[in-house]
Structure formats: structure tokens, C-alpha cells
């Protein structure tokens, strides 16, 4: 079951759980009415790790406050 989400595939987001920038891959599940997304983050030169996080933990980089 898909839930209408404001998250876009291929876009970059700040993951508040990780404190890192991730790329949204696809919506994989719905848990308690919340969309769960598979995301990918870079952890080294060419090394990528995929995780599943809730839509709530993804913040658009355009909305994130600028540091300074």
C-alpha cells in the first residue's frame, strides 16, 4: 500500500536520525500510516549504505536552515 508522500525519488534530504544527507530510493512500506523509505547515504569514497527510515525523519534540503 502506498501513501501519498511529499518525498521524491532521487532527491536528496537531510535525515534527522542520522544527521546526514541521503538520497531517497523508493517507498518500501507503510507502518502505522507512515511511509517508510529506502534511502542511500555515502559513508566513504564510493561506499554507499542503504537504510530504511520513516518519512518523518526526512527534511528537504531547501527547507533546512542555512548555517550561519
Number of C-alpha atoms within 10 A of each C-alpha: 9 12 12 8 11 9 20 14 14 13 13 21 22 19 22 13 11 12 9 12 19 24 21 24 19 15 22 13 17 15 8 7 10 15 20 22 24 19 25 18 18 14 10 8 6 6 8 11 11 14 12 16 20 18 19 14 15 23 17 15 14 10 9 10 7 7 4 3
